[in-house]
């Protein structure tokens, strides 16, 4: 293989190992700390400063500004976060992402294989899922540096190539060209951390004098600014098909980086001098990696300090560019919040699922109310509404279940999240069953009207009383999920006993009325069927109570409470 191909494949291979290691490290950290990151993001409800800190800390821990940005977009799309809060998170994420460049600036080449081996042993030997994630994180951290080392070794011959040095000289003397190169690199690679790592490695290659960098800090800064612009494409792609506020959040990310580029591009040389002054001293090729990392960090901190008091202005700008249009009207059967792009972000995805489950519960509550009204006075429109709502609930249930299955299939769930997902499925199945039973009772009442059945006033009164008890049980069960207070469980169990007793009484009374000639014998089977459906509704309420007491619905509790 000739030297040119060796360099190309070595560079691509090293880049692949670096990106794989970085993504693996981010995934493992999310599994180990995902729920904690959700709680940290919740701090942003206080003020923009805390929002910035939450975004920075989350991104520094997860080692992925894209993960934090996509999570923020998903939260905005679900209505769990407003636009100013999301913007403050993204400002912080831009600071947090500079940690990767700072870590890369450390010279760990002598310890790469030791780090990889330690990570492998921990993940291979230990049984605890959390410890395995930590081991895999260490392993991925080693791979990240192995990729950097590979790229560095294959770049060395480039420094002696006259053609390549002439190209670099052009870039280093024309800042706009450097910005374009950095933007294009990140657009292709889809990771600013990866392109900045390449930039740090390349800048460490010596020039003709063997001491100074082939690129120099003045040449590296415009490429760095371009990297920051290119990384916004991830947020833009994540916002496609989302709500307007989600698109505005992605646009705010673009404005932040583009405005920073336009501001700093005029002061590249003074900025480079400032970075050299505050950075460690020494031969340029020995310290330039740290200088680039510091330039990246200071750029994002400066732009955040500028924009934090101007978040209101950022909101106005994005609202002007993406104005409110006609609000989309969703049918009851259509999910409003589920986002397939967030399947790789289980913490955010589970929040969206909970919002849809809440919609299912609301539909069932409406159905119970309408059903009681139908049992009082037959109304064809109310009967149609109950049947339609039940069908919509079933379709929504199927869509939510499919989404939860995708979450399981993604392999990104921690053991705790998998238990939470199973718990949501368990509760959701009983909610759907409640809806189906409402439909069955309603069809029986509709059949009564069409075939001119006539139950006695006592029979209808008892039936209505049973449905009212079911409504009270369901309401209390939902309140248990919302508050986590299980004190109502005893009341619900007592009401279930009342329904059983009432069912026995209703059957006995009906037989007596048949014997007295007040009811027809042929009504016994449909009447018993209605009582049976009501009894099963009570069982569904008890199942929900059991699930909450057993913490199966913990995700629901944490979100709604």
N, C-alpha and C positions, 0 to 999 in steps of 0.2 A: 504494500500500500504506500503511495507517495506521501510526502510530508504534508501537503495541503489537505488531503483527505483525513490524515491522522489528526490534524488540528481541528478540522470541522467536526469529525465524529467524537473526538475527545471533548470538545467544547459542548456539543449537544448531549453527550452522555453524562458529563459532569453536571450540566444544567438539569437533566432529567432526574439524576440522583438527588440534587439539591431540592427541587420542587417536590419530589416524592417524600423526602425526609421532612420538609416543612409542612406539607399537607398532613402527613401521618402524625407529626407532633401536634398539630392543631386539632386533629380529630381526637387523639388520645387525651389531650388536655380538656377538650370539651366534654368527653365522657367522664373524666375525673372531677371536673369542676363546673359542669354545665348548669346545675341547679343553683350553685352559689353565684354564678354569673348573672342568672336571672334576678336574684335578690339584689345584687349590686346595681343592676340597671334600674331596679325599682326606686333607687335613691334619687333618681333624676326628677322625681315629682317635687322635690324641695325647691331647687333653683338651678339656673343654667350652669353655675360654677360646679355644683355637685354633678350635674349632667356630664360636663366635660371630664371630671375626675372619674366618673363611672365608666365612660367610654374609653378613657385612656387605660384604666386598670384592667377592664375586660379584654381589650385588645392586647395589652402587654402580656396577660396571662395566656390567652388563647393563641397568641402569635399570629393573628390574622385580622387585619382591618376589614377585609372583605366579609368575614364571618360576622363581625359586629355590625357592619353597615347593612348587610342583608337581613340580619336579625331586627335591626331598627326599622327597616322598610317593612318587614313582615308585621311588626307590632303596630306601625302606623296604619297599614292596610287593614288590620283587624280592629282598629279603633281602640287599641290598648294604650296608645301613646299619641299625643298631639304633635303637630309639626315642629313647634319651637323646641320641644323636648328631644325629638329625634335629631334635630340639627345640632343641639348641644352634645349629644352622644357622638355624632360624626366628627365634630370638632375634636373631641377627646380621642376618638379612634385614630385620627391622623397623628396625634402625638404618640399614642401607644404603639403604632406600627413602626416607629423609629427604633424600638428596642431591638428589632431583628438586626438592623445595620450595626448597632452598638455591640451586639453579641458577636457578630461576624468579625468586627475589628480586633477582637482578642485573638492572639496567635495560639491556637490549640492543636496545631498540626502534630505535635509530639504525642498527644493524648487521644487522637481520633479513634484508633483501634481499641484502646482500653475502654473508652466510653461506649463504643458499639458492643464490646464483649460484656461489659457490666449490665447494660440494658437488656441484652439477650438473655443473660443468666437470670435476671430478676423476672422477666416476663415468661421464661420457660419453666422456672422452678416453682414460683409462688402460686398459690391457689386463689387468693383473694382477687376479685375483679379490679378493685381499686389499685392494688399493688401491681397487677399486670399492666394496667394503663400507665402507671408511673414508669415501669420498666420499658414499655414500648415507647414512651416519650423520650427516655434517655437514649434508647436505641436510635430513634428517629433523629435526635439531636446530633448523634454521631454521624449518621448518614448525611445530614445537612452539611457538616464540615468536610466530610469525605468528598461531596460534590464540589465544594469550594476548592479543596486541594487539587482535585482533578482538573478543574477549569484553570487554576493557576499554573499547573505544570504544562498544559498544552498551549498556554498563551505566550510562554517565554520566547518561542521562535518568532512570534509575530513582531516582537520588538526590534528584530534585526532586518525586517523586510522593508526595503526602501519605499515600495508602493504603499504599504500599510501606514508607515510613519508619515508619508505625505498626506494621506487621507485624514489621519488623526490631527495633523497640523492644521488642515482646513477647518475641521470641526472645532478645534480649540480656539481658533481665531474668529470664528463666526458664531456667536452665542445662539442665534436663531436656529442655525443648522443643528447645534447640539441639542436644543429643545426638541426639534423634529425627530432626531435620532432616538432620544430617550422616550418620547411618546410612542414612536413606532415599535420600539423594542417591547414596551410594556403592553401595547395593544396585541402583539403577537403572542407573548408569553403569558399574559393575563395574570401577572404577579409583579408588583413593583418591588417587593422584597427580593425576588429572583434577579431582576434586572439591576437593582442596586448592588447586589452581591457580585454580579458580573462586572459592574462598573468598578467596585472596590478592588476586585482581583486584577482587572486590566490596568487600573491606575498604579498598582504596585509594580508593574513591569518597568525596568529601568530604560531610560533613553540612551542615546549614543554615548553620553558621558559616563554611564553606568551608575550614576548617583541620583540624578533627578528623575522624576516620573515621566514616562512617555506621554502622558496626557496632562498632568499637572492639575492642581485644584481649580484654577481658573477655567480650564477646559472641562473639568468634571461637573462643576456646578450647573451649567445649562442642561447637561444630560440628566442630572438629578431632578431639575425642575420639570423636564419632559416626562420623566418617570412618574412624577406626582400627577401630571395631567392624564397620562395613559391609564393609571389605576382606576380612574373614575368610570371607565367603561364597564367594570364589574357591577357597580351600583346601577348604572343605566340599564344593563341587561336584566338585572334582578327586578327592576321596576316595570318591565314590559308586562302589560296585562293587569297591572295593579291599579289601585285607586289613585285618584289625582294627588292626594297627599303623599302617597308612596313615591310617585314620580317626582313630586316637588322635593322630597327628601334626597333623592338621587341627584336632582339638579343642583341642590344646595352643595352637595359634595363636589360637583364639577366647578361651581362658582368659587368655592373656597380655594381649590388648587389652581384654577386658571387665573384668578385675581392675584394669588401669590406669585405666580410665574411672571405676570405683567409687572408686578411691583419690583421683584428682585432682579429681573433681567437687565435693568438699567444700572444696577450696582454690583455687578459680578465681581469686579476687581476689588472694590472696598470690602465687599462681603467676604471674599477669599482672604483678604488681609486680616479681618477680624477673627475668622475661624482659625487661621494660623497662629494668631496671638493667644487665643484661649486654649489651643490644643497642645498636646505634648510636643516638645522640641526634639529634633533629631534629623537624620538624613530623610529626604522627602519620600523615598520609596518605603521607608520604614514606618512613617507616621501618616501617610496620606489616607490609608484606609480609615483610621480614626478621625481624620479631618473631614472626610466625606460623611461619616456617620454623624459627626457633630453638626455639620452643615445641614444635614437632613433634619436633625432634631431641632436645631435653632429656627430653621425655616418654619416648621410646623408650630412650634411654640409661639413664635412671633405672630403668625397669621391667626392663631387661636386667640391671642391677647387682643388683636385688632377686631376680630369678628364677634367675640363674646358679647360686648356691649352693643353690638349692632345686629344681634339676632333678629330683632324686630324688622330691620331693614332687609335682611336676607329673606325673611318671610314675605315681605311686600314684593321683593323682586321676583321670587319664584311664583307667587300668586299672580303677578302681572303676566309672566311668561306662560304659565299654565292656569288660566282663569277657571273659575267654577262654571261648568256647563250644566246641562240638564241631568239631574241625579238619576242614576240607573235604578229602575224598579225591579226588584227580585221577586220571583214567585216563591211561595212557601217551600216548594220542592227543590229549589235551587240553592246550593251552598253560597253563603255570602262571604265567608272568611277563609275557607280552605285554600291553600296555596301549595301546589306541587313543588314549587321551587324551594320551599322550606322543609322538605322531607329530610334533607341533610342537616337541618337545625332542629333536632327533636324538642329542645326546650321551648322554642318559639312555636313549633308546629302543634305541640300539645295544647298551648294556649288557644290557638285558633280552633282546635277540635272542641274545646270546652265551650267556646262561644256558640258553635253550631249545636252542641248538645243542649245548651240553654234554649235555643230556638225550638228544638224538638219538645222540650218540656213545656214551653209556652203554648205550643200547638195542642198538646194533650190537655193542658189546663183549660184552654178555650173549648175543647171538645166536651170535657166534663160539664162545663157550664151550659153549653148548648144542649147537651143530652138531658140534663135536669129540666131545662125549659121544654124540651120535646115531650118528656114524660108528664109534664103538667098540662100542656096543650099542644096537640099535634100541629106541626107547621112544616109544610113541604120544603120551604126554603132552608129552615134550620136543619132538617134531615139531610138535605143536599150538602150543606156546609160541613156537617159532621163527617159525612162520607168522604168529601173532597179533602178535608183536613187530614183524615186518616191515611188517605192515599199519598198525600204530600209528605206526611211524616214517614211513611214507609220508604219513599224515594230518597228522602234526606238521610234516613237511617242507613240505607244501602251505600250512599255516597260517603258518609262518614266512616262506615265500616271498611270500605275499600281504601280510604285514605289511611286508616289505622293499620291496615294490612301492609300498605306501602311502607309505613314507618317501621314495622317489624322486618320487612324484607330488606330494608336499607342497611341493616346490620349496625346502625349507628346508635342504637338504644343502649343505655346502661341497664344493669339489672333492676335498679329502682325505677327507671323510666318504663321498662318493659312491664313491671308490675302495675304501674300507674295506667299504662295503656290497656292492659287486660282488665283492670278495674273499670275503666271508662266503658269498655265494650260490654262488661257485665251489666252496668247500670243502664247503658243505652238500650240493651236488648229488652229490659223490663219496661223502659219508657215506650219502646216500639210496641211491645205486647199490650200495654195499657191502651195505646191508640187503636190497635187492631180490635181489642175487646169493646171499645167504645163504638166502633163501626158495627160489630156484630149485634150489640144491643140495639143500636139505631136501626139496623136492617130488620130486626125482629119487630120493633115498633112500627116500622114502615109496612111490614108484611101484615101487621094487625090492622092497619088502616085500609090497605088494599083489599084484604079479604073480609073486611067488616067484622073483625073480632071485636068483642066488647068485654074488657075486663071490668070487674066491679070497682067502685070507688076505693074500697078498702085495699084491693090488690094494687091499684095504681099508687095509693098513698104509701104503702109499704115499700114499693119499688122505688119511689122518689126518695123516701127516707134513706134507703140503702145507698143510692147514688150520692146523696148529700154526705153520708158518712165516708164514702170513697173519696169524694172531693176533699174533705177535711184531712183524711189520711195522706193523700197525695201532696197536699199543700204543706203539711207538717214534715213529710219526708224530704221535700225540696228545701224547706227551711233548714233542716238538719244538714243537708249538703252545703248550703250557703254559709252557715254559721259554725258548723263543726260541733254544735251543742247537741249531745245525744240524750238529753233529759226527756225530750218528747217521745223517745222510743217506747216508753212504758204506756203513754197515752195511745199511741198508734196500735200497739198490741191489744190494748183493751177495746179499741174501736173495732179491731178485726174480730174479736170475740163477739162483740155486739152484732156484727154483720152475720157471723155464723148462726148465732141465736135467732136473729131476725129471719135468716134464710129458712131455718127449720120451722119457725112460726109461720112464715109466708106459705110454705108448702102445705103445712097442716091446715091452715085457714082455707087455702084453696080447695083442698079435698073436702073440707066441711061444706064449703059453698057449693061445690059440685053435688054433694049429697042432698043439699037443701034446694037444689035447682036454681041457685043464683048464678052459677057459672057453668059453662058447657064443658063436658069431659074432654072434648077434642082440643081445648085450650091448655090442658095440663102439660103436654110436652113442650110447646113454645114458651110457656110461663116458667117451667123448670129450667129451660135452656137459658133464659134471661137471668134467673137467679144464679145459675152456675157461672155465667160470664161475670156477674158482679162479684161473686166469691173469688174468682181468679184475679180480678182487679185488685182485691184486697191482698192476695198473695204477692202480686207485683210490688205493692207498696212495702210489704214486709221484706221482700228481697232487697229493695233499695236501702231500707233501714239496716239490714244485716251487712250490706256492702259498705255503708258509711261507718258502721261500728267496727268493721274489720279493716278499715283504712283502704278499702279497694278504690274508693273515690277520692283519694288524697289530692290528686292534681286538681280536681274540681273544687275541693274545699279551699285550697291555697289561692286559687284564682278568683273565685267569686266572693270569698270572705272579705 
